[in-house]
Amino acid sequence: MTEFLATGQLPDEYQQLAKTVADFAKNVVAPVAAEHDANHTFPYEVVSGMADMGLFGLPFPEEYGGMGGDYFALCLALEELGKVDQSVAITLEAGVSLGAMPIYRFGNEEQKQEWLPQLTSGKSLAAFGLTEPGAGSDAGGTKTTAKFDSGEWIINGNKQFITNSGTDITKLVTVTAVTGTKDGKKEISTILVPTSTPGFTAEPAYNKVGWNASDTHPLTFSDVRVPEENLLGERGRGYANFLRILDEGRIAIAALSVGAAQGCVDESVKYAKEREAFGRPIGHNQAIAFKIARMEARAHTARTAYYDAAARMLSGKPFKKQAAIAKLVASEAAMDNARDATQIHGGYGFMNEYTVARHYRDSKILEIGEGTTEVQLMLIAREAGL
Ligand SMILES: Cc1cc2nc3c(=O)[nH]c(=O)nc-3n(C[C@H](O)[C@H](O)[C@H](O)COP(=O)(O)OP(=O)(O)OC[C@H]3O[C@@H](n4cnc5c(N)ncnc54)[C@H](O)[C@@H]3O)c2cc1C
């Protein structure tokens, strides 16, 4: 994709992928999006379609059942899905970047062989449990514990707001837990918990403002016992490892947000040409045309920001600041565009079956999940030396 930065043109294989996912979004996702949103149902048939297309394996090597692509390919797919249905896009994003990626990045060969083929094929989903009732932005406030006893980790605690954690195909939750103290500080490690383990419970799903077709639960761990081998990565490296996962994940969330922002532009252009008021299409008023021009500018700027962050990541350069900038501007572009698109649609924009109404409810979480707007600003300020 670095070729793109030099020529302004995406290589053919990326263009082809984007087109294939765009067709799938239009023909398979869009027709059922409003219904799943209204009924708060998980779109199993859509997830199965994404699995058949290999989307859950996009950035993983073929030896683990992946498609042999890269993280930018995943971002392009998320952008196309995000235009049409953010619930479906976040299901893919969380399944890949929070579910499978920690195992690919930090797992040993045995863990990779056991988990990756089922996750990259999309037959199973994994979730990542970091957030707790008292520890979100301040994730170091983790209270969940994992005590080592006779060759087993015994896990106790609660996680909250965990995506993909309670579906019929969720087989694994990776959790951060305090495994002791080192130099007077909490030692946080990451542990793999198969969802069939006694003592693990996915509590009833949340009633959310948006992302209604995405699966989100609080989790309870009561004397959950898993073998010593389920430690993921080095003991005590849990905090550092999840920071790396979140840095990457922010580029993916930025791509999804750009999709939402662009989806709002596309719907608004269509509507502004069709809808007539005072004897002419509303788009003939500059007040409307300029609003749409500003929306297009936001989507374009945010897309450039995530392309840049992805290019740096893929070429092995530091990308923390660029990922935070991309997440910041893209999530704000999505929210701002959703508000403007709803305004352009007038009363119809307030009706749930309209795509822009869904974007209006769905986009707010983009400014909160995988690091709030304030957390991105903290990271950018820190990188600037403040
Ligand atoms: C639908 C959904 C899905 C999610 N999926 C997952 C998941 O799969 N896995 C997972 O682990 N988590 C998940 N989350 C949790 C999400 O990442 C957290 O909600 C988010 O990180 C914020 O944490 P918090 O809710 O505890 O808010 P808090 O951290 O309590 O923040 C509250 C407010 O205070 C601000 N704030 C906090 N500290 C500062 C500071 N130092 N300076 C300035 N402002 C500050 C925040 O920006 C925010 O505005 C999900 C959340 C939702 C709603």
The ligand as an SDF file (V2000), in Angstrom:
LIG
                    3D

 53 58  0  0  0  0  0  0  0  0999 V2000
  -20.2450   -1.0880   22.6910 C   0  0  0  0  0  0  0  0  0  0  0  0
  -18.9290   -1.1810   23.3990 C   0  0  0  0  0  0  0  0  0  0  0  0
  -18.0370   -2.1900   23.0610 C   0  0  0  0  0  0  0  0  0  0  0  0
  -16.8210   -2.3280   23.7610 C   0  0  0  0  0  0  0  0  0  0  0  0
  -15.9990   -3.3950   23.4750 N   0  0  0  0  0  0  0  0  0  0  0  0
  -14.9390   -3.6410   24.3000 C   0  0  0  0  0  0  0  0  0  0  0  0
  -14.1650   -4.8520   24.1630 C   0  0  0  0  0  0  0  0  0  0  0  0
  -14.4060   -5.6830   23.2790 O   0  0  0  0  0  0  0  0  0  0  0  0
  -13.1500   -5.0770   25.0410 N   0  0  0  0  0  0  0  0  0  0  0  0
  -12.8480   -4.2040   26.0460 C   0  0  0  0  0  0  0  0  0  0  0  0
  -11.9430   -4.4810   26.8220 O   0  0  0  0  0  0  0  0  0  0  0  0
  -13.5440   -3.0280   26.1760 N   0  0  0  0  0  0  0  0  0  0  0  0
  -14.5810   -2.7420   25.3570 C   0  0  0  0  0  0  0  0  0  0  0  0
  -15.3130   -1.5770   25.4970 N   0  0  0  0  0  0  0  0  0  0  0  0
  -14.9320   -0.6410   26.5540 C   0  0  0  0  0  0  0  0  0  0  0  0
  -14.3720    0.6810   26.0240 C   0  0  0  0  0  0  0  0  0  0  0  0
  -13.1080    0.4750   25.4680 O   0  0  0  0  0  0  0  0  0  0  0  0
  -14.3790    1.6600   27.2290 C   0  0  0  0  0  0  0  0  0  0  0  0
  -15.7280    1.9840   27.4890 O   0  0  0  0  0  0  0  0  0  0  0  0
  -13.5480    2.8900   26.9570 C   0  0  0  0  0  0  0  0  0  0  0  0
  -12.1870    2.5810   26.8890 O   0  0  0  0  0  0  0  0  0  0  0  0
  -13.7580    3.9610   28.0550 C   0  0  0  0  0  0  0  0  0  0  0  0
  -13.6390    3.4300   29.3330 O   0  0  0  0  0  0  0  0  0  0  0  0
  -14.7760    3.7250   30.4290 P   0  0  0  0  0  0  0  0  0  0  0  0
  -16.0860    3.3860   29.8190 O   0  0  0  0  0  0  0  0  0  0  0  0
  -14.4120    3.0490   31.6920 O   0  0  0  0  0  0  0  0  0  0  0  0
  -14.7390    5.2980   30.6360 O   0  0  0  0  0  0  0  0  0  0  0  0
  -13.7470    6.1030   31.6300 P   0  0  0  0  0  0  0  0  0  0  0  0
  -12.3660    5.6530   31.4310 O   0  0  0  0  0  0  0  0  0  0  0  0
  -14.3040    6.0370   33.0110 O   0  0  0  0  0  0  0  0  0  0  0  0
  -13.8970    7.5800   31.0710 O   0  0  0  0  0  0  0  0  0  0  0  0
  -15.0040    8.4280   31.3770 C   0  0  0  0  0  0  0  0  0  0  0  0
  -14.7100    9.7880   30.7410 C   0  0  0  0  0  0  0  0  0  0  0  0
  -13.5680   10.3800   31.3880 O   0  0  0  0  0  0  0  0  0  0  0  0
  -12.5870   10.7150   30.4210 C   0  0  0  0  0  0  0  0  0  0  0  0
  -11.2530   10.5520   31.0170 N   0  0  0  0  0  0  0  0  0  0  0  0
  -10.7580    9.4880   31.6830 C   0  0  0  0  0  0  0  0  0  0  0  0
   -9.4970    9.7460   32.0770 N   0  0  0  0  0  0  0  0  0  0  0  0
   -9.1900   10.9970   31.6410 C   0  0  0  0  0  0  0  0  0  0  0  0
   -8.0320   11.8200   31.7310 C   0  0  0  0  0  0  0  0  0  0  0  0
   -6.9150   11.4140   32.3400 N   0  0  0  0  0  0  0  0  0  0  0  0
   -8.0760   13.0560   31.1620 N   0  0  0  0  0  0  0  0  0  0  0  0
   -9.1980   13.4890   30.5260 C   0  0  0  0  0  0  0  0  0  0  0  0
  -10.3280   12.7490   30.4060 N   0  0  0  0  0  0  0  0  0  0  0  0
  -10.3090   11.5150   30.9540 C   0  0  0  0  0  0  0  0  0  0  0  0
  -12.8310    9.7260   29.2790 C   0  0  0  0  0  0  0  0  0  0  0  0
  -12.2600   10.2020   28.0730 O   0  0  0  0  0  0  0  0  0  0  0  0
  -14.3420    9.6920   29.2450 C   0  0  0  0  0  0  0  0  0  0  0  0
  -14.8360   10.8220   28.5740 O   0  0  0  0  0  0  0  0  0  0  0  0
  -16.5020   -1.4050   24.7880 C   0  0  0  0  0  0  0  0  0  0  0  0
  -17.3880   -0.3710   25.0980 C   0  0  0  0  0  0  0  0  0  0  0  0
  -18.6030   -0.2750   24.4520 C   0  0  0  0  0  0  0  0  0  0  0  0
  -19.5680    0.7940   24.8880 C   0  0  0  0  0  0  0  0  0  0  0  0
  1  2  1  0
  2  3  1  0
  2 52  2  0
  3  4  2  0
  4  5  1  0
  4 50  1  0
  5  6  2  0
  6  7  1  0
  6 13  1  0
  7  8  2  0
  7  9  1  0
  9 10  1  0
 10 11  2  0
 10 12  1  0
 12 13  2  0
 13 14  1  0
 14 15  1  0
 14 50  1  0
 15 16  1  0
 16 17  1  0
 16 18  1  0
 18 19  1  0
 18 20  1  0
 20 21  1  0
 20 22  1  0
 22 23  1  0
 23 24  1  0
 24 25  2  0
 24 26  1  0
 24 27  1  0
 27 28  1  0
 28 29  2  0
 28 30  1  0
 28 31  1  0
 31 32  1  0
 32 33  1  0
 33 34  1  0
 33 48  1  0
 34 35  1  0
 35 36  1  0
 35 46  1  0
 36 37  1  0
 36 45  1  0
 37 38  2  0
 38 39  1  0
 39 40  1  0
 39 45  2  0
 40 41  1  0
 40 42  2  0
 42 43  1  0
 43 44  2  0
 44 45  1  0
 46 47  1  0
 46 48  1  0
 48 49  1  0
 50 51  2  0
 51 52  1  0
 52 53  1  0
M  END
$$$$
